[in-house]
Amino acid sequence: MRTGDKGRARRVALVSLDGVGKTYRGRGGAWEAVRDFTLDLAEGEFFCLLGTSGCGKTTVLNMVAGFEPPTAGRILLDGREVKGPGADRGVVFQGHDSLYDWLSALDNVAFGPRLRGMGRRARRAHAQRFLELVGLAGQGGKHPSELSGGMKQRIQIARALANDPRILLMDEPFGALDALTRATLQGELSRIWAGTGKTVLFITHDIEEACALATRIGVMTRGPGGTLKAVLPVDLPFPRERTSDAFMAVFRRVHALIHEEMARP
Ligand SMILES: Nc1ncnc2c1ncn2[C@@H]1O[C@H](COP(=O)(O)OP(=O)(O)OP(=O)(O)O)[C@@H](O)[C@H]1O
């Protein structure tokens, strides 16, 4: 927190996207995926980005991750321009191909700390703590191929958190899971978020998932040139009661915004 000009407390953005655009250029010509995208993410918030397929959600996340440079505007993290990937951003994808199958679950989680030079005993204890946090205590000796889809996603989350990132970037992390596992992991992620105070940027197609997890929901316009159409604060207590009138009211507002985009000629 910083004090504003008139003595009022003002929230300082952890991440700022300022007029960000992305035009891909390839053999098929130019494709404007994202246009004039402006958003501030405050420390500790859980921001869900929703939109129709192909509107540019992943492109936005990849630019914040530093995997893709913007072709317009700029992205700041802690006041410094993002120029590439860094350990200050932990990324969790939908699939789990990014896990190293030749390493145990524990060693996957310990991988980042190892790269940073943490000693063997310390990093194993560190990784163990994060396996416990995601409910996988006692499973650290198994390899990814011996674990279920939900367990692999838990390892991805533990691995990202073990690097103590400033922000977690999650691209449809539960998209490939069955409905029950998905609901369980949503609950666990929400608990972990509340316990760690991490800032999260979370991409999903699923309106209910966004309403269950987010402190704010951003809805994008349909592409090409997808941009932020609306941002809604979700001021409901956690854990969210999905059948409550207040929850359903938020769900209906988001649903209407997305369907407006789908119906747009
Ligand atoms: N490397 C690339 N080269 C050219 N075009 C691309 C590239 N990556 C994405 N696009 C295009 O940019 C647009 C936005 O893609 P993006 O993956 O960001 O959308 P999305 O909202 O995440 O979609 P979905 O919800 O289906 O995953 C799409 O039209 C896509 O075809």
The ligand as an SDF file (V2000), in Angstrom:
LIG
                    3D

 31 33  0  0  0  0  0  0  0  0999 V2000
    1.7550  -18.4900  -32.6680 N   0  0  0  0  0  0  0  0  0  0  0  0
    0.6640  -18.0330  -33.2960 C   0  0  0  0  0  0  0  0  0  0  0  0
    0.7170  -17.6440  -34.5670 N   0  0  0  0  0  0  0  0  0  0  0  0
   -0.3640  -17.1660  -35.2220 C   0  0  0  0  0  0  0  0  0  0  0  0
   -1.5800  -17.0210  -34.6450 N   0  0  0  0  0  0  0  0  0  0  0  0
   -1.6950  -17.3960  -33.3680 C   0  0  0  0  0  0  0  0  0  0  0  0
   -0.5950  -17.9220  -32.6140 C   0  0  0  0  0  0  0  0  0  0  0  0
   -1.0220  -18.1990  -31.3590 N   0  0  0  0  0  0  0  0  0  0  0  0
   -2.3280  -17.8690  -31.3270 C   0  0  0  0  0  0  0  0  0  0  0  0
   -2.7340  -17.3820  -32.5220 N   0  0  0  0  0  0  0  0  0  0  0  0
   -4.0790  -16.8900  -32.8640 C   0  0  0  0  0  0  0  0  0  0  0  0
   -4.4090  -15.8390  -31.9770 O   0  0  0  0  0  0  0  0  0  0  0  0
   -5.7670  -15.9240  -31.6030 C   0  0  0  0  0  0  0  0  0  0  0  0
   -5.8540  -15.9870  -30.0840 C   0  0  0  0  0  0  0  0  0  0  0  0
   -5.3330  -17.2390  -29.6400 O   0  0  0  0  0  0  0  0  0  0  0  0
   -5.2800  -17.6270  -28.0950 P   0  0  0  0  0  0  0  0  0  0  0  0
   -4.7300  -18.9970  -27.9950 O   0  0  0  0  0  0  0  0  0  0  0  0
   -4.6170  -16.5480  -27.3340 O   0  0  0  0  0  0  0  0  0  0  0  0
   -6.8580  -17.6160  -27.7250 O   0  0  0  0  0  0  0  0  0  0  0  0
   -7.6190  -18.2050  -26.4700 P   0  0  0  0  0  0  0  0  0  0  0  0
   -8.6380  -17.2070  -26.0880 O   0  0  0  0  0  0  0  0  0  0  0  0
   -6.6540  -18.6350  -25.4160 O   0  0  0  0  0  0  0  0  0  0  0  0
   -8.3180  -19.4870  -27.1180 O   0  0  0  0  0  0  0  0  0  0  0  0
   -8.8600  -20.8490  -26.4450 P   0  0  0  0  0  0  0  0  0  0  0  0
   -9.8510  -20.4290  -25.4180 O   0  0  0  0  0  0  0  0  0  0  0  0
   -9.4840  -21.5810  -27.5930 O   0  0  0  0  0  0  0  0  0  0  0  0
   -7.6710  -21.5490  -25.8600 O   0  0  0  0  0  0  0  0  0  0  0  0
   -6.3440  -17.1570  -32.2960 C   0  0  0  0  0  0  0  0  0  0  0  0
   -7.0150  -16.7220  -33.4520 O   0  0  0  0  0  0  0  0  0  0  0  0
   -5.1280  -17.9700  -32.6640 C   0  0  0  0  0  0  0  0  0  0  0  0
   -5.3300  -18.7040  -33.8410 O   0  0  0  0  0  0  0  0  0  0  0  0
  1  2  1  0
  2  3  1  0
  2  7  2  0
  3  4  2  0
  4  5  1  0
  5  6  2  0
  6  7  1  0
  6 10  1  0
  7  8  1  0
  8  9  2  0
  9 10  1  0
 10 11  1  0
 11 12  1  0
 11 30  1  0
 12 13  1  0
 13 14  1  0
 13 28  1  0
 14 15  1  0
 15 16  1  0
 16 17  2  0
 16 18  1  0
 16 19  1  0
 19 20  1  0
 20 21  2  0
 20 22  1  0
 20 23  1  0
 23 24  1  0
 24 25  2  0
 24 26  1  0
 24 27  1  0
 28 29  1  0
 28 30  1  0
 30 31  1  0
M  END
$$$$
